Amino acid sequence: MNTPPNHKLWAYCLWPAVAMSLGWGLRGFIGGGPLGAMIPGAMIGLLLCFLLGLDKNTSALVAVFATVGVGFGGQMTYGQTIGFVVRPEAFGWGVLGLTVKGGVWGFIGGAVIGLGFIQRQFPRRHTVTGLVLLLLGTLVGWKLINEPKLIYFSDPLVKPRAEIWAGLLIGTIFLLTHLASQRHAKIPLHFALWGALGGAIGFGGGGLWMWLGKALSPDLRWVSWWKLMEFTFGFCFGLALGYAAWLRRNVLLATPAEPDSKSGRSQSIGWVLLITVLVGFAALWLETNLTINSTFTFVGVGLLIISIYSERLAWQAALTVTYSAFALDLAEYFYKERKMGDAFTGWVFVFTSSLAFGYLVAKRVRSGEPMVKWAFLLVMWTAVLVSVAKTLMHPPPFESFGLVQGIFFLDTILLAVWLRGKKSPA
């Protein structure tokens, strides 16, 4: 039995909240949708592993499960739901919709994160079955509730959006039911419920910033009310997950993990990079080109199934694929918004920079040096630097973007200072 590092309750609550608030702000700025949501997912997964002092193999799995698990929720549309909040006649419905969608986001994200924590404690086939049921349940819920708009939180008349919140909810219930049948549902359900609480409070409450902004506009044009909503959502979501980890900190380390005899230590860096590039670009292409409403559910389930069979590929899926996603957002901004280059040169940039990023990750894993703290700082600083590049290229006026960038740097420095000098457990 391992002994958790001696971090206080406040550390478990504050730093995951700050990290996920930062990650969520970055998600809305350097990448939308499920690909962008991988940013806060990767950051919260890595930071929880650091706080708990988990071993490297378990940390790799928690990182990728958190990255994909939070990414799943990014498939939900909520722009029109937020629009209801600023309309007096639809205010209540808008707040309810955001609360439900935030709760579902936290529910599926927490459940998948919890599954990552216990993944190495039972046969992989149970995880594969659970993930397939998650996918099937998502399709069932979407078909029965979302597609016919039985409960609909978007505008049914003006450009109605395809919702998927019920699909994600039913898919998570399918996953948890399967885990319960195998007596492995305690930890995933624990994180799912706390995630749902944090997500519901964060998104429902965070949406009130939009109402306040409407009431005060145009006096405070320099304030980005949308970003304040995202920061609030991320803060509450991260706080809830951090508190959930603190509550189960001893349990998460109490059960010996099965040795991972196929972790990939014998694989060459070149082979790992080849697989990473193929898998990563397939994921990006599918998500950006297919129009089905649950594309990322297929992509995410595929990434997780691949990752559970190799520690090295798990690290690459969590880190390099996340980087590739926001590198693609930057490339698209250059050639679509700034008319610099074209799609081909953009994809070349994504390919070459992702290759370099993946090489750094593969080299670090192969070296045997501690990964968790290094990986967290790598994702955080890379994402923040990409946000700086985008801010500098943004056409005037960008007063609110300057404020947002200042918050990015403040959160980044706070996290970096706290981590400085602290030994990475794995």
WOBELDA-V176771 format. One record per residue. N is the residue number from 1. RES is the residue in one letter. NEAR is the number of other ideal C-beta (glycine too) atoms within 8 Angstrom. Layout:
BEGIN
<<N RES NEAR> <N RES NEAR>>
END
This chain:
BEGIN
<<1 M 5> <2 N 6> <3 T 5> <4 P 11> <5 P 7> <6 N 4> <7 H 7> <8 K 6> <9 L 7> <10 W 6> <11 A 9> <12 Y 15> <13 C 12> <14 L 10> <15 W 13> <16 P 17> <17 A 14> <18 V 13> <19 A 17> <20 M 16> <21 S 14> <22 L 16> <23 G 16> <24 W 14> <25 G 16> <26 L 17> <27 R 15> <28 G 10> <29 F 10> <30 I 13> <31 G 14> <32 G 8> <33 G 10> <34 P 14> <35 L 17> <36 G 16> <37 A 14> <38 M 17> <39 I 17> <40 P 18> <41 G 17> <42 A 16> <43 M 15> <44 I 18> <45 G 17> <46 L 16> <47 L 13> <48 L 15> <49 C 14> <50 F 13> <51 L 15> <52 L 12> <53 G 11> <54 L 12> <55 D 9> <56 K 10> <57 N 11> <58 T 14> <59 S 14> <60 A 14> <61 L 15> <62 V 15> <63 A 18> <64 V 17> <65 F 15> <66 A 19> <67 T 16> <68 V 15> <69 G 17> <70 V 16> <71 G 14> <72 F 16> <73 G 15> <74 G 15> <75 Q 13> <76 M 12> <77 T 10> <78 Y 11> <79 G 7> <80 Q 13> <81 T 15> <82 I 14> <83 G 10> <84 F 13> <85 V 15> <86 V 11> <87 R 9> <88 P 4> <89 E 4> <90 A 9> <91 F 12> <92 G 6> <93 W 9> <94 G 17> <95 V 12> <96 L 10> <97 G 12> <98 L 16> <99 T 12> <100 V 11> <101 K 14> <102 G 17> <103 G 13> <104 V 16> <105 W 16> <106 G 20> <107 F 16> <108 I 16> <109 G 18> <110 G 19> <111 A 17> <112 V 16> <113 I 19> <114 G 14> <115 L 16> <116 G 15> <117 F 11> <118 I 12> <119 Q 13> <120 R 9> <121 Q 8> <122 F 9> <123 P 4> <124 R 8> <125 R 6> <126 H 12> <127 T 13> <128 V 10> <129 T 9> <130 G 12> <131 L 12> <132 V 9> <133 L 13> <134 L 14> <135 L 13> <136 L 10> <137 G 15> <138 T 15> <139 L 11> <140 V 12> <141 G 15> <142 W 14> <143 K 9> <144 L 11> <145 I 12> <146 N 15> <147 E 8> <148 P 6> <149 K 9> <150 L 6> <151 I 6> <152 Y 8> <153 F 15> <154 S 10> <155 D 9> <156 P 6> <157 L 4> <158 V 5> <159 K 5> <160 P 10> <161 R 9> <162 A 8> <163 E 12> <164 I 14> <165 W 12> <166 A 13> <167 G 18> <168 L 19> <169 L 12> <170 I 14> <171 G 19> <172 T 15> <173 I 9> <174 F 13> <175 L 17> <176 L 13> <177 T 10> <178 H 12> <179 L 14> <180 A 10> <181 S 6> <182 Q 9> <183 R 5> <184 H 12> <185 A 11> <186 K 6> <187 I 14> <188 P 17> <189 L 13> <190 H 12> <191 F 16> <192 A 16> <193 L 10> <194 W 14> <195 G 19> <196 A 13> <197 L 11> <198 G 15> <199 G 20> <200 A 13> <201 I 12> <202 G 16> <203 F 17> <204 G 12> <205 G 9> <206 G 16> <207 G 15> <208 L 9> <209 W 12> <210 M 13> <211 W 11> <212 L 9> <213 G 13> <214 K 8> <215 A 6> <216 L 7> <217 S 8> <218 P 4> <219 D 5> <220 L 8> <221 R 8> <222 W 6> <223 V 9> <224 S 9> <225 W 10> <226 W 10> <227 K 13> <228 L 12> <229 M 14> <230 E 13> <231 F 13> <232 T 13> <233 F 14> <234 G 17> <235 F 13> <236 C 15> <237 F 20> <238 G 17> <239 L 13> <240 A 16> <241 L 19> <242 G 17> <243 Y 12> <244 A 13> <245 A 15> <246 W 10> <247 L 7> <248 R 10> <249 R 12> <250 N 7> <251 V 8> <252 L 12> <253 L 13> <254 A 6> <255 T 7> <256 P 4> <257 A 10> <258 E 7> <259 P 4> <260 D 9> <261 S 4> <262 K 6> <263 S 9> <264 G 10> <265 R 7> <266 S 3> <267 Q 9> <268 S 5> <269 I 10> <270 G 6> <271 W 8> <272 V 15> <273 L 12> <274 L 8> <275 I 10> <276 T 15> <277 V 12> <278 L 8> <279 V 15> <280 G 15> <281 F 10> <282 A 8> <283 A 12> <284 L 14> <285 W 8> <286 L 11> <287 E 13> <288 T 7> <289 N 5> <290 L 6> <291 T 3> <292 I 5> <293 N 9> <294 S 13> <295 T 12> <296 F 14> <297 T 14> <298 F 10> <299 V 12> <300 G 13> <301 V 12> <302 G 10> <303 L 14> <304 L 15> <305 I 11> <306 I 11> <307 S 14> <308 I 11> <309 Y 8> <310 S 11> <311 E 14> <312 R 14> <313 L 15> <314 A 14> <315 W 15> <316 Q 17> <317 A 18> <318 A 17> <319 L 15> <320 T 13> <321 V 17> <322 T 14> <323 Y 13> <324 S 14> <325 A 14> <326 F 16> <327 A 13> <328 L 15> <329 D 14> <330 L 13> <331 A 13> <332 E 10> <333 Y 11> <334 F 12> <335 Y 13> <336 K 7> <337 E 6> <338 R 8> <339 K 5> <340 M 5> <341 G 6> <342 D 6> <343 A 6> <344 F 6> <345 T 10> <346 G 14> <347 W 10> <348 V 8> <349 F 11> <350 V 13> <351 F 10> <352 T 8> <353 S 10> <354 S 14> <355 L 10> <356 A 8> <357 F 13> <358 G 15> <359 Y 10> <360 L 9> <361 V 14> <362 A 14> <363 K 9> <364 R 11> <365 V 10> <366 R 9> <367 S 6> <368 G 3> <369 E 6> <370 P 10> <371 M 14> <372 V 15> <373 K 11> <374 W 11> <375 A 15> <376 F 14> <377 L 10> <378 L 11> <379 V 15> <380 M 14> <381 W 10> <382 T 10> <383 A 13> <384 V 12> <385 L 8> <386 V 13> <387 S 13> <388 V 9> <389 A 9> <390 K 12> <391 T 12> <392 L 6> <393 M 8> <394 H 8> <395 P 3> <396 P 4> <397 P 3> <398 F 9> <399 E 8> <400 S 11> <401 F 10> <402 G 9> <403 L 11> <404 V 13> <405 Q 11> <406 G 8> <407 I 11> <408 F 13> <409 F 9> <410 L 8> <411 D 13> <412 T 12> <413 I 8> <414 L 9> <415 L 13> <416 A 11> <417 V 7> <418 W 8> <419 L 11> <420 R 6> <421 G 3> <422 K 7> <423 K 4> <424 S 10> <425 P 10> <426 A 12>>
END
